[in-house]
């Protein structure tokens, strides 16, 4: 489940619940629908209410990075819980996507 | 070494069972008094193994996934087994970011499983299936 709000040119999407292979396709669809409709310059994904995330979440993030890049925009991740930050660091996500605190 | 407790879970390769599998294994391991971090790592590792069986092992076919969890003092051994297509090149499969998944996949499953376990083994035979065996030492009370 996601919530979204706009702040200037940015779209902030707060993701709630678990991100795994099962929930990933629904999450992709929901995020892509909003992004394609509103065309934000920056997409911020807020992970503060994500209770579980495995590598399917990494795939969702990478896919959204490709989407934002394709429309000339940026992706930022914020408020990653430590356990989730750990697996994103394993994938070296911070090298291509900004991770804010 | 003789285990002190064990459980087996068998379920079909439906993605909705990914959450069920990780919570079940976590519930079983709870008796060893793990830290929240240890539980989180076990849940994530199980999720990766089960997802691999579903996405890669079986793909569009149907099949069963077997999970066995064994406790030997404060060490847990988790075995995730499928009878799917198997892995032709196990070395390549374990390379970070390598994936054969048609859909959006990060290729991080094995990296994460290895990182979150103290010992990790994968056995596979093309046409027969894949078994992943992970062991983790839990810092809590001893049995």
gemmi code that builds the backbone of each chain (N, CA, C; Angstrom):
import gemmi

chains = {
    "A": [
        ("UNK", (0.858, -1.185, 0.000), (0.000, 0.000, 0.000), (0.895, 1.235, 0.000)),
        ("UNK", (0.514, 2.217, -0.789), (1.337, 3.425, -0.813), (0.493, 4.675, -0.624)),
        ("UNK", (1.158, 5.728, -0.156), (0.523, 7.049, -0.082), (1.447, 7.987, -0.827)),
        ("UNK", (0.886, 9.000, -1.458), (1.766, 9.932, -2.129), (1.358, 11.373, -1.868)),
        ("UNK", (2.354, 12.234, -1.901), (2.085, 13.668, -1.790), (3.131, 14.407, -2.621)),
        ("UNK", (2.750, 15.603, -3.052), (3.660, 16.399, -3.871), (4.244, 17.522, -3.052)),
        ("UNK", (5.521, 17.786, -3.263), (6.210, 18.887, -2.580), (7.065, 19.578, -3.625)),
        ("UNK", (6.642, 20.744, -4.073), (7.294, 21.439, -5.191), (7.321, 20.499, -6.401)),
        ("UNK", (8.535, 20.229, -6.902), (8.650, 19.362, -8.078), (8.788, 17.893, -7.725)),
        ("UNK", (8.722, 17.613, -6.429), (8.961, 16.240, -5.995), (7.693, 15.490, -5.664)),
        ("UNK", (7.720, 14.216, -5.970), (6.635, 13.325, -5.589), (7.196, 12.444, -4.473)),
        ("UNK", (6.565, 12.479, -3.316), (7.030, 11.642, -2.211), (6.047, 10.488, -2.041)),
        ("UNK", (6.575, 9.282, -2.203), (5.726, 8.096, -2.047), (6.157, 7.344, -0.803)),
        ("UNK", (5.232, 7.200, 0.133), (5.495, 6.430, 1.356), (4.967, 5.016, 1.133)),
        ("UNK", (5.877, 4.048, 1.273), (5.498, 2.644, 1.068), (5.174, 2.026, 2.420)),
        ("UNK", (4.057, 1.346, 2.492), (3.664, 0.696, 3.743), (3.694, -0.819, 3.600)),
        ("UNK", (4.179, -1.481, 4.638), (4.094, -2.946, 4.671), (5.339, -3.640, 4.146)),
        ("UNK", (5.138, -4.795, 3.556), (6.246, -5.637, 3.130), (6.504, -5.515, 1.632)),
        ("UNK", (7.782, -5.567, 1.276), (8.138, -5.609, -0.141), (8.852, -6.942, -0.383)),
        ("UNK", (8.182, -7.839, -1.064), (8.813, -9.092, -1.469), (8.372, -9.393, -2.894)),
        ("UNK", (8.742, -10.547, -3.409), (8.404, -10.887, -4.785), (6.892, -10.842, -5.001)),
        ("UNK", (6.146, -11.285, -3.978), (4.694, -11.334, -4.101), (4.069, -9.946, -4.219)),
        ("UNK", (4.546, -9.012, -3.410), (3.924, -7.684, -3.418), (4.568, -6.734, -4.421)),
        ("UNK", (5.717, -7.146, -4.985), (6.473, -6.235, -5.848), (5.718, -5.783, -7.100)),
        ("UNK", (5.009, -6.703, -7.761), (4.363, -6.281, -9.014), (3.265, -5.266, -8.770)),
        ("UNK", (2.509, -5.432, -7.694), (1.481, -4.460, -7.348), (2.095, -3.114, -7.007)),
        ("UNK", (3.207, -3.165, -6.289), (3.898, -1.938, -5.882), (4.417, -1.183, -7.112)),
        ("UNK", (5.013, -1.932, -8.032), (5.491, -1.339, -9.285), (4.379, -0.622, -10.022)),
        ("UNK", (3.264, -1.323, -10.159), (2.120, -0.761, -10.901), (1.642, 0.527, -10.257)),
        ("UNK", (1.506, 0.499, -8.925), (0.991, 1.659, -8.203), (1.922, 2.858, -8.338)),
        ("UNK", (3.237, 2.612, -8.175), (4.195, 3.718, -8.281), (4.230, 4.251, -9.709)),
        ("UNK", (4.308, 3.344, -10.677), (4.418, 3.763, -12.084), (3.194, 4.554, -12.533)),
        ("UNK", (2.020, 4.177, -12.067), (0.793, 4.875, -12.433), (0.865, 6.339, -12.020)),
        ("UNK", (1.282, 6.561, -10.767), (1.365, 7.930, -10.251), (2.457, 8.730, -10.955)),
        ("UNK", (3.605, 8.107, -11.146), (4.725, 8.804, -11.776), (4.390, 9.189, -13.219)),
        ("UNK", (3.788, 8.266, -13.955), (3.461, 8.539, -15.358), (2.367, 9.589, -15.482)),
        ("UNK", (1.515, 9.658, -14.483), (0.422, 10.640, -14.502), (0.954, 12.033, -14.180)),
        ("UNK", (1.807, 12.136, -13.149), (2.244, 13.442, -12.660), (3.598, 13.916, -13.159)),
        ("UNK", (4.391, 13.004, -13.706), (5.715, 13.369, -14.238), (6.560, 14.241, -13.310)),
        ("UNK", (6.855, 13.794, -12.106), (7.642, 14.639, -11.197), (9.101, 14.700, -11.628)),
        ("UNK", (9.758, 15.774, -11.214), (11.178, 15.911, -11.513), (11.983, 14.967, -10.597)),
        ("UNK", (11.460, 14.791, -9.396), (12.134, 13.921, -8.437), (11.108, 13.004, -7.766)),
        ("UNK", (11.484, 11.737, -7.669), (10.658, 10.776, -6.954), (11.394, 10.385, -5.682)),
        ("UNK", (10.729, 10.557, -4.552), (11.326, 10.171, -3.279), (10.532, 8.987, -2.732)),
        ("UNK", (11.221, 7.901, -2.444), (10.559, 6.729, -1.855), (10.903, 6.676, -0.366)),
        ("UNK", (9.867, 6.789, 0.443), (10.028, 6.798, 1.898), (9.789, 5.377, 2.419)),
        ("UNK", (10.831, 4.817, 3.055), (10.771, 3.426, 3.534), (10.476, 3.307, 5.028)),
        ("UNK", (10.130, 4.416, 5.678), (10.002, 4.380, 7.143), (8.952, 3.389, 7.649)),
        ("UNK", (7.957, 3.087, 6.837), (6.923, 2.144, 7.280), (6.979, 0.805, 6.535)),
        ("UNK", (8.170, 0.480, 6.008), (8.326, -0.816, 5.350), (8.780, -1.813, 6.405)),
        ("UNK", (7.985, -2.819, 6.639), (8.264, -3.775, 7.721), (9.169, -4.916, 7.281)),
        ("UNK", (9.263, -5.142, 5.979), (10.143, -6.193, 5.455), (10.505, -5.861, 4.027)),
        ("UNK", (11.762, -6.141, 3.667), (12.179, -5.904, 2.293), (13.303, -6.862, 1.949)),
        ("UNK", (13.149, -7.590, 0.854), (14.257, -8.441, 0.388), (14.727, -7.928, -0.969)),
        ("UNK", (15.444, -8.751, -1.720), (16.042, -8.246, -2.951), (14.998, -7.878, -4.009)),
        ("UNK", (13.767, -8.317, -3.828), (12.710, -7.883, -4.739), (12.511, -6.377, -4.612)),
        ("UNK", (12.719, -5.850, -3.413), (12.626, -4.416, -3.186), (13.753, -3.686, -3.901)),
        ("UNK", (14.927, -4.301, -3.921), (16.053, -3.716, -4.656), (15.699, -3.638, -6.136)),
        ("UNK", (15.074, -4.688, -6.637), (14.671, -4.715, -8.052), (13.638, -3.634, -8.348)),
        ("UNK", (12.691, -3.442, -7.454), (11.676, -2.404, -7.641), (12.345, -1.025, -7.694)),
        ("UNK", (13.298, -0.806, -6.804), (14.000, 0.480, -6.766), (14.790, 0.699, -8.060)),
        ("UNK", (15.506, -0.314, -8.495), (16.292, -0.199, -9.730), (15.386, 0.071, -10.929)),
        ("UNK", (14.238, -0.568, -10.946), (13.286, -0.342, -12.035), (12.736, 1.071, -12.022)),
        ("UNK", (12.498, 1.601, -10.828), (11.975, 2.960, -10.739), (13.079, 3.975, -11.078)),
        ("UNK", (14.318, 3.612, -10.816), (15.450, 4.456, -11.201), (15.504, 4.571, -12.724)),
        ("UNK", (15.294, 3.425, -13.386), (15.278, 3.428, -14.861), (14.135, 4.287, -15.369)),
        ("UNK", (12.988, 4.179, -14.716), (11.816, 4.953, -15.137), (12.084, 6.443, -14.988)),
        ("UNK", (12.581, 6.845, -13.818), (12.837, 8.266, -13.597), (13.906, 8.779, -14.554)),
        ("UNK", (14.938, 7.972, -14.783), (15.982, 8.376, -15.729), (15.401, 8.576, -17.123)),
        ("UNK", (14.459, 7.728, -17.487), (13.884, 7.804, -18.834), (13.053, 9.065, -19.034)),
        ("UNK", (12.563, 9.660, -17.928), (11.812, 10.910, -18.073), (12.661, 12.103, -17.641)),
        ("UNK", (13.971, 11.890, -17.525), (14.886, 12.969, -17.174), (14.778, 13.413, -15.726)),
        ("UNK", (14.338, 12.509, -14.860), (14.160, 12.875, -13.456), (15.124, 12.146, -12.543)),
        ("UNK", (14.926, 12.283, -11.229), (15.792, 11.684, -10.231), (15.018, 10.828, -9.243)),
        ("UNK", (15.730, 9.877, -8.673), (15.140, 9.035, -7.636), (15.937, 9.197, -6.355)),
        ("UNK", (15.225, 9.280, -5.250), (15.891, 9.363, -3.960), (15.192, 8.406, -3.008)),
        ("UNK", (15.973, 7.775, -2.143), (15.393, 6.899, -1.118), (15.587, 7.580, 0.223)),
        ("UNK", (14.593, 7.444, 1.086), (14.721, 8.089, 2.378), (14.173, 7.219, 3.510)),
        ("UNK", (14.722, 7.445, 4.706), (14.278, 6.774, 5.922), (14.275, 5.246, 5.812)),
        ("UNK", (15.394, 4.716, 5.299), (15.535, 3.261, 5.219), (15.832, 2.705, 6.608)),
        ("UNK", (15.033, 1.758, 7.083), (15.373, 1.101, 8.350), (16.730, 0.410, 8.199)),
        ("UNK", (17.507, 0.285, 9.283), (18.866, -0.270, 9.207), (18.977, -1.611, 8.484)),
        ("UNK", (18.037, -2.535, 8.744), (18.112, -3.859, 8.114), (17.967, -3.749, 6.597)),
        ("UNK", (17.117, -2.818, 6.179), (16.885, -2.641, 4.749), (18.054, -1.880, 4.126)),
        ("UNK", (18.586, -0.906, 4.839), (19.759, -0.177, 4.383), (20.913, -1.152, 4.110)),
        ("UNK", (21.001, -2.159, 4.971), (22.080, -3.142, 4.865), (22.055, -3.872, 3.517)),
        ("UNK", (20.889, -4.322, 3.099), (20.851, -5.063, 1.833), (20.995, -4.132, 0.625)),
        ("UNK", (20.540, -2.891, 0.765), (20.757, -1.941, -0.321), (22.248, -1.607, -0.456)),
        ("UNK", (22.951, -1.585, 0.669), (24.400, -1.349, 0.624), (25.123, -2.535, -0.010)),
        ("UNK", (24.621, -3.745, 0.221), (25.211, -4.940, -0.404), (25.141, -4.825, -1.922)),
        ("UNK", (24.044, -4.235, -2.399), (23.852, -4.081, -3.840), (24.477, -2.786, -4.343)),
        ("UNK", (25.121, -2.033, -3.415), (25.790, -0.779, -3.766), (24.854, 0.219, -4.453)),
        ("UNK", (23.631, 0.251, -3.996), (22.620, 1.130, -4.577), (23.008, 2.595, -4.435)),
        ("UNK", (23.650, 2.927, -3.309), (24.032, 4.302, -3.029), (24.964, 4.901, -4.069)),
        ("UNK", (25.563, 4.052, -4.861), (26.467, 4.518, -5.901), (25.709, 5.211, -7.036)),
        ("UNK", (24.472, 4.795, -7.299), (23.714, 5.411, -8.390), (22.462, 6.160, -7.934)),
        ("UNK", (21.992, 5.840, -6.738), (20.763, 6.474, -6.259), (21.041, 7.144, -4.910)),
        ("UNK", (20.572, 8.372, -4.752), (20.812, 9.084, -3.502), (19.993, 8.461, -2.384)),
        ("UNK", (20.659, 8.178, -1.260), (19.977, 7.658, -0.074), (20.074, 8.731, 0.999)),
        ("UNK", (18.928, 9.347, 1.299), (18.889, 10.406, 2.303), (18.452, 9.825, 3.652)),
        ("UNK", (18.775, 10.514, 4.714), (18.398, 9.990, 6.044), (17.053, 10.452, 6.581)),
    ],
    "B": [
        ("UNK", (25.732, -34.419, 13.858), (25.305, -34.051, 15.205), (23.792, -34.149, 15.309)),
        ("UNK", (23.275, -34.648, 16.433), (21.838, -34.845, 16.587), (21.155, -33.509, 16.872)),
        ("UNK", (20.065, -33.236, 16.158), (19.376, -31.978, 16.400), (18.484, -32.077, 17.638)),
        ("UNK", (18.202, -30.927, 18.250), (17.363, -30.896, 19.450), (15.896, -30.664, 19.090)),
        ("UNK", (15.664, -30.075, 17.912), (14.293, -29.839, 17.482), (14.294, -29.663, 15.966)),
        ("UNK", (13.197, -29.972, 15.324), (13.126, -29.842, 13.874), (11.702, -29.601, 13.417)),
        ("UNK", (11.558, -28.983, 12.244), (10.231, -28.858, 11.661), (10.357, -28.893, 10.138)),
        ("UNK", (9.291, -29.320, 9.495), (9.265, -29.364, 8.038), (8.008, -28.678, 7.544)),
        ("UNK", (8.197, -27.897, 6.487), (7.100, -27.157, 5.893), (7.066, -27.513, 4.412)),
        ("UNK", (5.904, -27.858, 3.902), (5.802, -28.148, 2.468), (4.645, -27.352, 1.912)),
        ("UNK", (4.900, -26.603, 0.850), (3.834, -25.776, 0.291), (4.062, -25.594, -1.203)),
        ("UNK", (2.983, -25.287, -1.946), (3.131, -25.080, -3.384), (3.816, -23.750, -3.698)),
        ("UNK", (4.335, -23.657, -4.909), (5.125, -22.499, -5.315), (4.312, -21.247, -5.604)),
        ("UNK", (3.371, -20.913, -4.732), (2.605, -19.669, -4.897), (3.333, -18.557, -4.164)),
        ("UNK", (3.442, -17.386, -4.807), (4.209, -16.296, -4.215), (3.609, -15.823, -2.886)),
        ("UNK", (2.323, -16.028, -2.708), (1.706, -15.626, -1.449), (2.291, -16.413, -0.273)),
        ("UNK", (2.910, -17.550, -0.553), (3.512, -18.364, 0.504), (4.889, -17.885, 0.951)),
        ("UNK", (5.424, -16.886, 0.255), (6.747, -16.363, 0.640), (6.700, -15.793, 2.052)),
        ("UNK", (5.676, -14.999, 2.326), (5.529, -14.398, 3.653), (5.269, -15.453, 4.720)),
        ("UNK", (4.437, -16.414, 4.370), (4.114, -17.508, 5.284), (5.388, -18.280, 5.654)),
        ("UNK", (6.213, -18.570, 4.667), (7.440, -19.338, 4.889), (8.394, -18.595, 5.828)),
        ("UNK", (8.621, -17.326, 5.580), (9.607, -16.637, 6.411), (9.105, -16.444, 7.838)),
        ("UNK", (7.831, -16.176, 7.988), (7.286, -16.020, 9.331), (7.291, -17.357, 10.080)),
        ("UNK", (7.017, -18.448, 9.387), (7.010, -19.773, 10.014), (8.397, -20.165, 10.509)),
        ("UNK", (9.393, -19.939, 9.683), (10.760, -20.279, 10.093), (11.169, -19.395, 11.270)),
        ("UNK", (10.829, -18.120, 11.205), (11.142, -17.196, 12.296), (10.457, -17.648, 13.593)),
        ("UNK", (9.223, -18.088, 13.482), (8.481, -18.540, 14.657), (9.165, -19.760, 15.276)),
        ("UNK", (9.674, -20.646, 14.427), (10.352, -21.841, 14.919), (11.673, -21.478, 15.599)),
        ("UNK", (12.405, -20.568, 15.000), (13.716, -20.157, 15.536), (13.565, -19.352, 16.831)),
        ("UNK", (12.393, -18.772, 17.042), (12.149, -17.924, 18.216), (12.512, -18.618, 19.533)),
        ("UNK", (12.400, -19.942, 19.559), (12.669, -20.670, 20.808), (14.151, -20.587, 21.220)),
        ("UNK", (15.021, -20.161, 20.303), (16.441, -20.031, 20.651), (16.775, -18.629, 21.166)),
        ("UNK", (15.737, -17.807, 21.318), (15.927, -16.460, 21.866), (16.854, -15.585, 21.002)),
        ("UNK", (16.527, -15.499, 19.713), (17.374, -14.699, 18.823), (17.157, -13.205, 19.023)),
        ("UNK", (18.108, -12.416, 18.560), (17.912, -10.965, 18.563), (16.988, -10.620, 17.393)),
        ("UNK", (16.454, -9.406, 17.415), (15.588, -8.957, 16.328), (16.349, -8.974, 15.005)),
        ("UNK", (17.624, -8.610, 15.085), (18.429, -8.586, 13.867), (18.612, -9.995, 13.309)),
        ("UNK", (18.865, -10.959, 14.195), (19.044, -12.344, 13.739), (17.758, -12.853, 13.087)),
        ("UNK", (16.623, -12.537, 13.693), (15.338, -12.957, 13.128), (15.113, -12.315, 11.766)),
        ("UNK", (15.417, -11.036, 11.675), (15.250, -10.309, 10.420), (16.122, -10.918, 9.323)),
        ("UNK", (17.347, -11.273, 9.675), (18.260, -11.841, 8.690), (17.793, -13.225, 8.245)),
        ("UNK", (17.299, -14.002, 9.190), (16.789, -15.331, 8.841), (15.571, -15.208, 7.930)),
        ("UNK", (14.660, -14.302, 8.260), (13.463, -14.108, 7.436), (13.852, -13.693, 6.023)),
        ("UNK", (14.823, -12.803, 5.920), (15.238, -12.327, 4.607), (15.898, -13.457, 3.810)),
        ("UNK", (16.761, -14.219, 4.463), (17.432, -15.327, 3.776), (16.421, -16.364, 3.289)),
        ("UNK", (15.461, -16.697, 4.120), (14.419, -17.661, 3.732), (13.607, -17.106, 2.551)),
        ("UNK", (13.290, -15.826, 2.632), (12.526, -15.189, 1.562), (13.266, -15.273, 0.237)),
        ("UNK", (14.580, -15.055, 0.274), (15.383, -15.136, -0.950), (15.371, -16.553, -1.515)),
        ("UNK", (15.558, -17.543, -0.648), (15.613, -18.932, -1.108), (14.274, -19.364, -1.706)),
        ("UNK", (13.205, -19.048, -1.022), (11.866, -19.429, -1.492), (11.531, -18.716, -2.804)),
        ("UNK", (11.880, -17.442, -2.868), (11.630, -16.683, -4.099), (12.397, -17.293, -5.268)),
        ("UNK", (13.636, -17.712, -5.028), (14.412, -18.359, -6.094), (13.713, -19.612, -6.603)),
        ("UNK", (13.195, -20.409, -5.678), (12.497, -21.639, -6.082), (11.260, -21.313, -6.911)),
        ("UNK", (10.561, -20.268, -6.511), (9.327, -19.896, -7.202), (9.620, -19.278, -8.575)),
        ("UNK", (10.524, -18.311, -8.596), (10.788, -17.574, -9.831), (11.615, -18.404, -10.822)),
        ("UNK", (12.693, -19.009, -10.306), (13.628, -19.708, -11.182), (13.403, -21.216, -11.217)),
        ("UNK", (13.203, -21.801, -10.074), (13.043, -23.261, -10.009), (11.845, -23.740, -10.799)),
        ("UNK", (10.712, -23.163, -10.480), (9.472, -23.637, -11.106), (8.961, -22.754, -12.224)),
        ("UNK", (9.228, -21.464, -12.186), (8.739, -20.576, -13.241), (7.237, -20.675, -13.363)),
        ("UNK", (6.772, -21.039, -14.543), (5.325, -21.140, -14.760), (4.755, -22.521, -14.427)),
        ("UNK", (5.637, -23.442, -14.047), (5.127, -24.783, -13.695), (4.674, -24.801, -12.250)),
        ("UNK", (4.081, -25.891, -11.860), (3.672, -26.038, -10.466), (4.629, -26.983, -9.764)),
        ("UNK", (4.839, -26.761, -8.503), (5.692, -27.671, -7.755), (5.654, -27.354, -6.282)),
        ("UNK", (6.254, -28.220, -5.521), (6.262, -28.022, -4.073), (7.629, -27.527, -3.607)),
        ("UNK", (7.605, -26.751, -2.560), (8.839, -26.300, -1.926), (8.875, -26.905, -0.524)),
        ("UNK", (10.024, -27.499, -0.204), (10.207, -28.114, 1.112), (11.161, -27.263, 1.922)),
        ("UNK", (10.745, -26.895, 3.122), (11.665, -26.210, 4.024), (11.818, -27.082, 5.262)),
        ("UNK", (13.062, -27.285, 5.638), (13.321, -28.003, 6.880), (14.159, -27.085, 7.758)),
        ("UNK", (13.778, -26.971, 9.018), (14.578, -26.192, 9.952), (14.977, -27.117, 11.095)),
        ("UNK", (16.271, -27.122, 11.398), (16.752, -27.980, 12.478), (17.544, -27.151, 13.469)),
        ("UNK", (17.325, -27.441, 14.757), (18.094, -26.752, 15.779), (19.091, -27.721, 16.392)),
        ("UNK", (20.336, -27.298, 16.432), (21.386, -28.093, 17.072), (22.003, -27.150, 18.079)),
        ("UNK", (21.647, -27.306, 19.353), (21.983, -26.311, 20.383), (21.496, -24.949, 19.904)),
        ("UNK", (22.367, -23.967, 19.774), (21.874, -22.660, 19.335), (22.241, -22.376, 17.886)),
        ("UNK", (22.351, -23.432, 17.119), (22.633, -23.272, 15.700), (21.406, -23.759, 14.912)),
        ("UNK", (20.984, -22.946, 13.973), (19.843, -23.368, 13.168), (20.314, -23.688, 11.750)),
        ("UNK", (19.834, -24.802, 11.246), (20.113, -25.178, 9.850), (18.801, -25.137, 9.091)),
        ("UNK", (18.785, -24.333, 8.039), (17.566, -24.190, 7.237), (17.836, -24.715, 5.839)),
        ("UNK", (17.023, -25.664, 5.422), (17.169, -26.267, 4.100), (15.945, -25.906, 3.274)),
        ("UNK", (16.169, -25.329, 2.104), (15.066, -24.994, 1.198), (15.296, -25.765, -0.091)),
        ("UNK", (14.310, -26.594, -0.432), (14.501, -27.515, -1.557), (13.349, -27.431, -2.541)),
        ("UNK", (13.702, -27.428, -3.822), (12.662, -27.517, -4.853), (13.043, -28.599, -5.847)),
        ("UNK", (12.071, -29.046, -6.616), (12.314, -30.055, -7.654), (12.096, -29.402, -9.011)),
        ("UNK", (12.659, -28.222, -9.146), (12.470, -27.454, -10.373), (13.551, -27.715, -11.398)),
        ("UNK", (13.830, -26.690, -12.200), (14.722, -26.870, -13.352), (16.192, -27.036, -12.999)),
        ("UNK", (16.594, -26.614, -11.820), (17.998, -26.717, -11.445), (18.837, -25.587, -12.037)),
        ("UNK", (20.067, -25.481, -11.556), (20.965, -24.397, -11.968), (22.106, -24.970, -12.809)),
        ("UNK", (22.214, -24.577, -14.081), (23.278, -25.118, -14.935), (24.687, -24.724, -14.467)),
        ("UNK", (24.844, -23.455, -14.052), (26.163, -22.976, -13.631), (26.032, -22.324, -12.259)),
        ("UNK", (26.335, -23.102, -11.229), (26.130, -22.613, -9.862), (27.050, -21.442, -9.538)),
        ("UNK", (28.271, -21.470, -10.040), (29.213, -20.378, -9.776), (28.672, -19.068, -10.329)),
        ("UNK", (28.204, -19.130, -11.569), (27.690, -17.932, -12.231), (26.440, -17.410, -11.518)),
        ("UNK", (25.598, -18.355, -11.100), (24.343, -17.973, -10.452), (24.593, -17.168, -9.184)),
        ("UNK", (25.734, -17.442, -8.533), (26.020, -16.783, -7.265), (26.730, -15.449, -7.418)),
        ("UNK", (27.034, -15.062, -8.642), (27.672, -13.758, -8.853), (26.682, -12.652, -8.532)),
        ("UNK", (27.110, -11.644, -7.755), (26.175, -10.551, -7.435), (25.668, -9.891, -8.701)),
        ("UNK", (24.388, -9.598, -8.734), (23.725, -8.913, -9.841), (23.490, -9.806, -11.065)),
        ("UNK", (23.949, -11.068, -11.040), (23.654, -11.968, -12.162), (22.243, -12.505, -11.979)),
        ("UNK", (21.437, -12.443, -13.029), (20.105, -13.010, -12.934), (19.656, -13.552, -14.270)),
        ("UNK", (18.863, -14.630, -14.224), (18.271, -15.158, -15.440), (16.782, -14.834, -15.456)),
        ("UNK", (16.330, -14.096, -14.485), (14.912, -13.766, -14.372), (14.452, -12.897, -15.522)),
        ("UNK", (13.335, -13.240, -16.126), (12.814, -12.444, -17.233), (12.281, -11.120, -16.731)),
        ("UNK", (11.589, -11.168, -15.607), (11.026, -9.951, -15.018), (12.147, -9.167, -14.343)),
        ("UNK", (11.808, -8.069, -13.761), (12.737, -7.195, -13.042), (13.319, -7.946, -11.843)),
        ("UNK", (14.588, -8.328, -11.859), (15.208, -9.010, -10.720), (16.551, -8.368, -10.437)),
        ("UNK", (16.951, -8.341, -9.171), (18.189, -7.659, -8.806), (19.406, -8.572, -8.856)),
        ("UNK", (19.201, -9.879, -8.826), (20.325, -10.822, -8.839), (21.109, -10.818, -7.550)),
        ("UNK", (20.453, -10.517, -6.435), (21.149, -10.409, -5.158), (20.810, -11.530, -4.176)),
        ("UNK", (19.981, -12.455, -4.587), (19.505, -13.496, -3.675), (20.615, -14.266, -2.969)),
        ("UNK", (21.539, -14.823, -3.738), (22.624, -15.614, -3.138), (23.531, -14.747, -2.275)),
        ("UNK", (23.836, -13.546, -2.732), (24.689, -12.638, -1.963), (24.078, -12.382, -0.592)),
        ("UNK", (22.779, -12.130, -0.572), (22.103, -11.844, 0.692), (22.066, -13.086, 1.587)),
        ("UNK", (21.753, -14.239, 1.005), (21.705, -15.473, 1.800), (23.064, -15.752, 2.435)),
        ("UNK", (24.130, -15.579, 1.649), (25.489, -15.842, 2.170), (25.835, -14.859, 3.274)),
        ("UNK", (25.460, -13.611, 3.064), (25.793, -12.570, 4.027), (25.078, -12.785, 5.368)),
        ("UNK", (23.863, -13.325, 5.300), (23.060, -13.477, 6.508), (23.179, -14.849, 7.164)),
        ("UNK", (24.049, -15.697, 6.635), (24.226, -17.008, 7.266), (25.701, -17.223, 7.573)),
        ("UNK", (25.971, -18.135, 8.516), (27.354, -18.430, 8.876), (27.950, -19.497, 7.982)),
        ("UNK", (27.082, -20.351, 7.424), (27.553, -21.287, 6.408), (26.445, -21.462, 5.374)),
        ("UNK", (26.846, -21.612, 4.135), (25.890, -21.633, 3.033), (26.333, -22.633, 1.973)),
        ("UNK", (25.413, -23.496, 1.596), (25.726, -24.484, 0.553), (24.585, -24.525, -0.433)),
        ("UNK", (24.902, -24.691, -1.704), (23.831, -24.903, -2.683), (24.173, -26.123, -3.525)),
        ("UNK", (23.187, -26.993, -3.671), (23.341, -28.187, -4.496), (22.254, -28.136, -5.549)),
        ("UNK", (22.632, -28.444, -6.771), (21.629, -28.374, -7.815), (21.940, -29.335, -8.940)),
        ("UNK", (20.905, -29.834, -9.564), (21.086, -30.686, -10.732), (20.043, -30.288, -11.766)),
        ("UNK", (20.503, -30.002, -12.969), (19.591, -29.576, -14.030), (18.546, -30.654, -14.263)),
        ("UNK", (17.289, -30.237, -14.247), (16.184, -31.172, -14.454), (15.711, -31.851, -13.183)),
        ("UNK", (16.497, -31.702, -12.096), (16.110, -32.377, -10.858), (15.681, -31.393, -9.775)),
        ("UNK", (16.413, -30.273, -9.636), (16.032, -29.293, -8.625), (17.222, -28.703, -7.896)),
        ("UNK", (16.900, -27.866, -6.921), (17.932, -27.134, -6.190), (17.666, -27.190, -4.699)),
        ("UNK", (18.747, -27.352, -3.942), (18.647, -27.340, -2.478), (19.644, -26.328, -1.939)),
        ("UNK", (19.154, -25.484, -1.056), (20.000, -24.483, -0.419), (20.036, -24.817, 1.067)),
        ("UNK", (21.233, -24.869, 1.652), (21.348, -25.189, 3.083), (22.092, -24.054, 3.769)),
        ("UNK", (21.411, -23.405, 4.696), (22.015, -22.269, 5.398), (22.078, -22.583, 6.887)),
        ("UNK", (23.174, -22.218, 7.503), (23.272, -22.397, 8.950), (23.592, -21.061, 9.600)),
        ("UNK", (23.005, -20.875, 10.756), (23.260, -19.614, 11.457), (23.373, -19.893, 12.947)),
        ("UNK", (24.389, -19.321, 13.544), (24.587, -19.422, 14.979), (23.747, -18.328, 15.646)),
        ("UNK", (22.896, -18.733, 16.594), (22.072, -17.745, 17.286), (22.729, -17.416, 18.621)),
        ("UNK", (22.776, -16.150, 18.931), (23.527, -15.723, 20.111), (22.804, -15.969, 21.426)),
        ("UNK", (21.563, -16.414, 21.371), (20.737, -16.514, 22.581), (21.019, -17.697, 23.481)),
        ("UNK", (20.000, -18.159, 24.189), (20.159, -19.214, 25.203), (20.463, -20.549, 24.536)),
        ("UNK", (21.097, -21.410, 25.273), (21.432, -22.741, 24.770), (20.384, -23.743, 25.213)),
        ("UNK", (20.179, -24.755, 24.403), (19.238, -25.823, 24.771), (19.965, -26.941, 25.475)),
    ],
}
model = gemmi.Model(1)
for chain_id, residues in chains.items():
    chain = gemmi.Chain(chain_id)
    for i, (resn, *xyz) in enumerate(residues, 1):
        res = gemmi.Residue()
        res.name, res.seqid = resn, gemmi.SeqId(i, " ")
        for name, pos in zip(("N", "CA", "C"), xyz):
            atom = gemmi.Atom()
            atom.name, atom.element = name, gemmi.Element(name[0])
            atom.pos, atom.b_iso = gemmi.Position(*pos), 0.0
            res.add_atom(atom)
        chain.add_residue(res)
    model.add_chain(chain)
structure = gemmi.Structure()
structure.add_model(model)
structure.setup_entities()
